[in-house]
Amino acid sequence: MAGDVMTATTREQTVFQLIGLPPGGLLVTGIETRLWGKTHIVAFDYSGGENIEKQFKLIFENCHQLTWQMMNDEIDERDVNADVIGVDLYTKSEHQLTVIHTDLFELVFEHDTLTVVKHW
């Protein structure tokens, strides 16, 4: 994959610290599953002050569990992006836990490795 790659080493970080940008708006623009669910890739668009727009991906590797809950029963097929309400990073025993909460769904990944791929 193109772009800068870095791996999260501490769970004290926010998603904005991981991508190295100030807090701003986030959209989920795509979700991809690989290796029969062991790897998940979530694509984001970031928008910040002064017309800053960036794209990045979070790659969850060696996933042990994924919970996907729909937050809205009335999904419109024209909804191609989901507004991110929050991204929470935790440590759960020997695994990492990441919760992505949007206006349409909530994803909870229990995983071993989180990698950030920045497309800038």
Secondary structure, 3 states (H helix, E strand, C coil): CCCEEEECCCCCCCHHHHHCCCCCEEEEEEEEEEHHHCEEEEEEEEEECCCEEEEEEEEEECCCEEEEEECCCCCCCCCCCEEEEEEEEEEECCEEEEEEEECCEEEEEEECEEEEEECC
